[in-house]
Structure formats: C-alpha cells, structure tokens
C-alpha cells in the first residue's frame, strides 16, 4: 500500500515526538508499505518566527523566513529515519526533486506538480521515504511561495492524489473528528466516519481537524484518515473521511415565495429569528432558506403554504414592538451551486453572477455558505439562469 503521512506541528514538537513519528513510519515500511511523509514546522515555530519579524517584510522574504520551521523539521525526521535504517530523502523548495510548483498567480500548477509528484513516487517504489516540507511551494523562477493556512494538510492530500497513493494519514493532536470540542463539551467522542462535505463545512466554521483547502484534492479512490500522534500507528484507528467533492447545480423544482419581516434594528434583538421560525415550524411549514439584512429577515418557502405563512408571521409582528411589517414576494426560483473550488477560487461568486447580470436576469437574493451558493431569480427566468450558470461550472 502507498501511504502519504502528514505530521502536524504538535506531532513533531520535540525530540520524543519525532522519535515516535519515526517509529510509526519505520513500522509501516517494514510491513512492506511505500511511505512518503509531509512535515509541518515543529510546534509553534512558525508563529515564533512571525512574532519576531518586527519589520515590514516583502512577501518573498516573509516566505523565506517562515520556511525555516519546515526546513528544520524535515531534516530532524530524515535523521531519525536514517538512525532506524530507513533510507530517506528530505525535499524542500530549491531541491531538484521538489514537487509543488505554483504559477504567476500563486495557484498550484497542476500539470507540473503532478509530473513532479509522479517522479517523487518512483523514489517510494525504490524503498526510499521522501520527507517533504509541508505548507511550502515554489514558483517557476524558484521563489518560495506558500499554500496558505492549513497548507501542510493541502500538501499531503494533493501529493496523495498526484502520487496515486492509497491513503493519506493526517497525524495530529486530536483523536480524529469528535462529536464536539472535548475542551468544551463533556462526553465528546470520536466519529468513525464522516463525509468530505460534512467535514469541510465544519472546517470552514472553526473545526481545526483538516484544512478545507486540502479536502478539495480528495478523490473517491483516495482514503483520508485522521489519527492522534499518541496512537503511534499509521495503519489503524482514527476517523475515515469518505467521498469527494462534486460540482452540483440544483434547480429547486417548486416555486418559492419570499416573506420578509422588517423591524427597527432587528439584528440587535435576541430571539426574533427563533420567534418567527418557531411560528412557522409549529404549523409544519418548512423553511428552505433564511436571509437577513440590517433591519429585516427573509424566509424562502414553498408557494403552497404562502398565505398561511404570511398570516402566522403577521401575528408575530403585531405582538412585538420591534417588528414593523411583513411582505410577500412571489414567483421565485432557487438555484443552488456546490463545488470543490467555490471557496478556493478567487472571484468564484462573481464568476457565477456576472453572466446573469450580462443577460439582465434579476437577482432576488444571493446567499453563500461555506461550500455553496444559492441564487434566487424570477421563476420565469429559471431555465435561462440554469443554463448560464452551467456554462460557468
């Protein structure tokens, strides 16, 4: 089996943890597996380097300075593997075998990176363990660049994909994905399996398990697993991340209406959203989407319950001094777009909306989430809007 193992900063924070990491890698190699390793800077090193920059540094100098954390880690781990009789080779920007190349816009050059990753995989076939700096990249001129926050995760899953690995193992300081933050929630437990979509939404909203940018490189054929560094075994345990992202464009099949409640500084009034949504829920009226403004809250729901919903919200409005009025807008269609690159591509939302504007399709509303965009257009324009968005995706 071909494995890419990523060790986070806490997993290589000191000599004892580097030895534990080396033991787990050596055990996998001795079992006959091909292993590549991606290593973050030793715990806290990058933050310390950034804190000590008491001057205005260029992006180029900044990248060079922060790269020193990862450069140290790969040398330490390579030395620990050699001490165990495991042939290894550390890779960092500037070396001829370095795999991750970015273009003039700072984006990964997929074709060149894939070609170099395949060369790197040949080392594994010869029994060599490549130990690769996480987070870092270099452009075609040899200048060091970075992959952004969570870049070591991105390095690992990207290379796992391009090296045709069987599994990427993210070694970190948590017991895989938990039902809640164990530092906050009593009784939090490990989740054995979670989908890419579920985890990416959690990651964008603060769960520090796997960087969202890394998950865009996961394919159905590539297993990704998260384990605790204390586990000491790359082959078992932790949480399995299932599936892959797909570009999905969904046209809601039923006509929607928009009910908007306005009120003075409604955003500053606790419980308003609960009051309104509960009034609808108590009568079994499903809310498709909620949008909020400075002084308003809008509910999108199926046309069939529009009159009933309007009456219920009106009752809530007249009982509360903060809310002023409710209004109904009809004949609305909803397009929902989800895709692996929406959050990672600069201008992705603009790319979706520009063709609609050029064709004079009126936008009732645009609502974004961590991994999707919902666009609300006139019902009669729904098919035209769908075709325009499909052309972009």
C-alpha positions in Angstrom: 0.0 0.0 0.0 1.2 3.5 -0.8 0.7 6.0 2.1 1.3 9.7 2.5 1.6 10.6 6.2 1.3 14.2 7.3 2.7 15.1 10.8 1.4 18.3 12.2 3.4 20.7 14.4 2.4 19.1 17.7 3.2 15.6 16.3 6.9 16.7 15.8 7.0 19.3 18.6 10.1 17.8 20.3 12.6 15.0 20.1 10.4 12.4 21.8 7.6 13.0 19.3 9.9 13.0 16.4 11.1 9.6 17.5 7.5 8.4 17.9 6.8 9.6 14.4 9.9 7.9 13.0 8.9 4.6 14.8 5.5 4.6 13.2 6.9 5.3 9.7 9.6 2.6 10.1 7.0 0.1 11.2 4.9 0.8 8.1 7.9 0.5 5.8 9.0 -2.7 7.5 5.5 -4.1 6.8 6.1 -3.6 3.1 4.3 -0.3 2.6 5.6 2.6 0.5 5.5 5.8 2.6 6.0 9.5 1.9 6.0 12.0 4.7 4.8 15.6 4.9 6.0 17.5 7.9 4.9 20.8 9.5 7.2 23.1 11.4 7.9 21.9 14.9 5.1 23.1 17.2 4.9 26.9 17.5 8.0 27.6 15.3 6.1 29.4 12.5 4.3 31.7 15.0 7.5 32.4 16.8 9.2 33.4 13.5 6.3 35.6 12.6 6.2 37.3 16.0 9.9 38.1 15.8 9.5 39.9 12.4 9.5 43.4 13.9 9.8 45.0 10.4 7.9 45.2 7.1 9.0 42.2 5.1 8.2 41.6 1.4 6.1 38.5 0.6 9.3 36.8 -0.8 11.3 37.5 2.4 8.4 36.5 4.6 8.0 33.1 2.9 11.8 32.5 3.1 11.8 33.3 6.8 8.8 31.2 7.8 10.1 28.3 5.7 12.8 27.7 8.2 10.4 25.9 10.5 9.5 23.2 8.0 13.1 23.0 6.7 14.3 22.1 10.2 11.5 19.5 10.7 12.3 17.5 7.6 16.0 17.3 8.5 15.2 16.1 12.0 12.8 13.5 10.8 15.0 12.3 8.0 17.8 11.9 10.5 15.6 9.9 12.9 14.6 7.6 10.0 18.2 7.1 8.9 19.0 6.2 12.5 16.5 3.4 12.2 18.0 2.1 9.0 15.2 3.6 6.8 16.6 5.2 3.6 15.1 8.6 3.2 15.5 11.9 1.4 14.3 15.3 2.5 12.7 17.6 -0.1 12.3 21.3 0.2 11.9 24.2 -2.2 15.1 24.7 -4.2 16.0 21.0 -4.5 15.8 19.4 -8.0 13.2 16.9 -6.8 10.9 19.4 -5.2 7.3 18.6 -6.3 4.9 21.6 -5.7 5.1 24.4 -8.2 2.9 27.5 -8.4 2.2 29.8 -11.3 2.4 33.6 -11.5 -0.9 34.0 -9.7 0.2 31.9 -6.7 -2.0 29.0 -7.7 -0.8 25.4 -8.0 0.5 24.5 -11.5 -1.4 21.2 -11.6 0.3 19.7 -14.7 3.8 20.4 -13.5 3.1 19.4 -9.9 1.5 16.2 -11.0 4.5 15.4 -13.2 7.0 16.0 -10.3 4.9 14.1 -7.8 4.9 11.1 -10.1 8.7 11.3 -10.1 8.7 11.5 -6.3 6.6 8.4 -6.2 9.3 6.5 -8.0 11.5 7.0 -5.0 9.0 5.2 -2.9 8.9 2.3 -5.3 12.7 2.0 -4.7 12.2 1.9 -0.9 13.1 5.5 -0.2 10.9 7.6 2.1 10.6 11.2 0.8 10.3 13.6 3.7 8.7 16.7 2.3 8.2 20.2 3.8 4.5 21.0 4.2 3.0 24.4 3.6 5.7 25.5 1.1 5.8 25.7 -2.6 8.0 27.4 -5.2 7.2 29.2 -8.5 8.8 28.6 -11.9 11.5 31.1 -11.1 12.5 29.2 -7.9 11.0 31.8 -5.5 9.5 30.3 -2.3 5.7 30.6 -2.0 3.2 29.2 0.5 -0.1 27.3 0.3 -1.8 29.4 3.0 -3.4 28.4 6.3 -3.5 24.6 6.7 -1.0 24.3 3.9 0.6 21.2 5.2 -2.7 19.3 5.0 -3.1 20.6 1.5 0.4 19.4 0.6 -0.4 15.9 1.9 -3.7 15.4 0.2 -2.6 17.0 -3.0 0.5 14.8 -3.2 -1.5 11.7 -2.2 -3.8 12.4 -5.1 -1.0 13.1 -7.6 1.2 10.2 -6.4 -1.7 7.8 -6.8 -1.5 6.9 -3.1 -4.0 4.5 -1.4 -4.3 6.6 1.7 -3.3 9.9 3.3 -3.0 9.8 7.1 -3.2 13.1 8.9 -1.4 12.7 12.2 -2.4 15.5 14.6 -3.3 16.2 18.3 -6.9 15.1 18.2 -8.5 11.7 18.3 -9.8 12.1 14.7 -13.1 14.0 14.3 -15.0 14.4 17.5 -18.8 14.9 18.2 -17.8 18.2 19.8 -14.9 20.1 21.2 -13.7 17.9 24.1 -12.3 21.0 25.8 -15.9 22.4 25.9 -18.4 19.6 25.5 -18.5 16.9 28.2 -18.7 13.4 26.7 -17.4 14.2 23.3 -16.4 11.0 21.4 -14.7 10.0 18.2 -16.6 9.8 15.0 -15.5 6.7 13.0 -16.6 8.1 9.6 -17.5 11.5 8.2 -18.1 12.7 4.7 -16.0 15.3 2.9 -18.9 17.7 2.7 -19.7 17.4 6.4 -16.1 17.9 7.5 -15.5 20.8 5.1 -18.4 22.7 6.5 -17.2 22.1 10.0 -13.7 23.1 9.0 -14.8 26.4 7.5 -16.7 27.1 10.7 -13.8 26.6 13.0 -13.2 22.9 13.5 -9.4 22.5 13.2 -9.1 19.0 12.0 -8.3 19.1 8.3 -7.8 22.3 6.3 -10.8 22.8 3.9 -8.3 23.5 1.0 -6.9 20.0 1.5 -10.2 18.3 1.1 -10.7 19.7 -2.5 -7.9 17.3 -3.6 -9.5 14.2 -2.2 -10.9 11.7 -4.7 -13.2 8.7 -4.1 -10.2 6.4 -4.6 -8.0 8.2 -2.1 -8.6 7.3 1.5 -8.0 10.1 4.1 -7.8 9.3 7.8 -7.1 11.4 10.9 -5.3 9.9 13.9 -3.8 11.1 17.1 0.0 11.3 17.3 0.0 9.3 20.5 -1.6 6.4 18.7 1.8 5.6 17.1 0.3 3.5 14.3 -0.2 4.8 10.7 -2.3 1.8 9.6 -5.2 1.8 12.1 -7.5 4.0 14.2 -8.9 7.5 13.9 -11.6 8.9 11.6 -12.1 7.9 8.0 -13.1 10.8 5.7 -15.4 9.5 3.0 -16.3 10.6 -0.6 -15.2 13.5 -2.7 -16.5 16.9 -3.7 -18.6 17.2 -6.9 -19.8 20.2 -8.7 -23.6 20.2 -8.2 -26.0 22.6 -9.8 -29.5 22.1 -8.5 -32.7 23.9 -9.6 -35.3 23.8 -6.9 -38.3 22.1 -8.6 -41.0 24.0 -6.9 -41.8 27.7 -7.0 -40.9 29.7 -3.9 -42.1 32.8 -2.2 -40.1 35.2 0.0 -41.6 36.5 3.2 -39.7 39.5 4.6 -40.2 40.9 8.1 -38.9 44.3 8.7 -38.2 46.0 12.1 -36.1 48.6 13.8 -32.6 47.3 14.4 -34.0 43.8 14.2 -30.5 42.4 14.1 -29.8 43.5 17.7 -32.9 41.9 19.1 -32.2 38.4 20.7 -34.8 35.8 19.9 -36.5 37.4 16.9 -35.4 34.7 14.4 -36.5 32.0 16.9 -39.9 33.6 17.3 -40.6 33.8 13.6 -39.2 30.4 12.6 -41.0 28.7 15.5 -44.3 30.2 14.4 -43.8 28.5 11.0 -42.4 25.3 12.4 -45.3 24.8 14.8 -47.6 24.6 11.8 -45.3 22.2 9.9 -44.2 24.9 7.4 -40.7 24.1 6.1 -38.2 27.0 5.6 -36.0 26.5 2.6 -33.5 29.3 3.3 -33.2 32.3 5.6 -31.6 35.6 4.6 -31.0 38.6 7.0 -30.4 42.3 6.4 -29.7 45.2 8.7 -33.3 45.6 9.6 -35.1 42.6 8.1 -35.3 38.8 8.0 -36.4 37.0 4.8 -37.8 33.4 4.7 -37.9 31.4 1.5 -40.5 28.7 1.4 -42.8 26.8 -1.0 -45.6 28.7 -2.6 -48.3 26.3 -1.4 -48.1 27.5 2.2 -47.5 31.2 1.4 -50.8 32.7 2.6 -50.8 30.6 5.8 -47.2 31.6 6.5 -47.8 35.2 5.9 -50.7 35.2 8.4 -48.6 33.5 11.0 -45.7 35.9 10.6 -48.1 38.8 10.7 -49.5 37.6 14.0 -45.9 37.6 15.4 -45.2 41.0 14.0 -48.2 42.7 15.7 -47.3 41.1 19.0 -43.8 42.5 19.1 -42.9 46.3 19.1 -39.6 45.7 17.4 -41.1 44.3 14.2 -43.0 46.7 11.9 -44.4 44.8 8.9 -44.3 41.6 6.8 -44.4 41.5 3.0 -44.8 38.7 0.4 -42.9 38.3 -2.9 -43.9 35.5 -5.2 -42.7 33.7 -8.3 -39.2 33.0 -7.2 -36.8 30.2 -8.3 -33.8 28.9 -6.4 -30.5 27.7 -7.9 -28.0 26.0 -5.6 -24.4 25.6 -6.7 -21.9 23.5 -4.7 -18.4 22.7 -5.8 -15.0 21.8 -4.6 -13.5 25.1 -5.7 -16.0 27.7 -4.7 -14.1 28.8 -1.6 -10.7 28.4 -3.1 -11.1 30.2 -6.4 -10.7 34.0 -6.3 -13.8 35.6 -7.7 -15.8 32.4 -7.9 -19.1 34.1 -6.8 -18.5 36.9 -9.2 -17.9 34.3 -12.0 -21.3 32.8 -11.2 -23.2 36.1 -11.1 -21.6 38.0 -14.0 -23.3 36.1 -16.8 -26.7 36.6 -15.1 -26.1 40.3 -14.9 -25.0 40.5 -18.5 -28.2 38.8 -19.6 -30.2 41.1 -17.3 -31.5 38.3 -15.1 -32.8 40.0 -11.9 -31.3 38.6 -8.6 -33.8 38.5 -5.8 -31.1 37.3 -3.4 -27.7 35.6 -3.2 -26.8 33.5 -0.1 -23.4 31.9 0.4 -22.4 29.2 2.8 -19.0 27.5 3.4 -19.3 25.3 0.3 -22.2 26.5 -1.7 -24.0 29.5 -3.3 -27.8 29.9 -3.5 -29.1 32.3 -6.2 -32.7 33.4 -6.2 -34.1 34.6 -9.6 -37.6 35.2 -11.1 -39.5 31.9 -11.7 -39.8 32.6 -15.5 -36.1 33.1 -15.8 -35.1 29.8 -14.0 -34.2 27.7 -17.1 -32.2 30.6 -18.6 -30.3 31.2 -15.4 -29.6 27.5 -15.0 -28.0 27.3 -18.5 -25.9 30.4 -17.8 -24.6 29.0 -14.5 -23.9 25.6 -16.1 -21.7 27.3 -18.7 -19.6 28.7 -15.9 -19.2 25.5 -14.0 
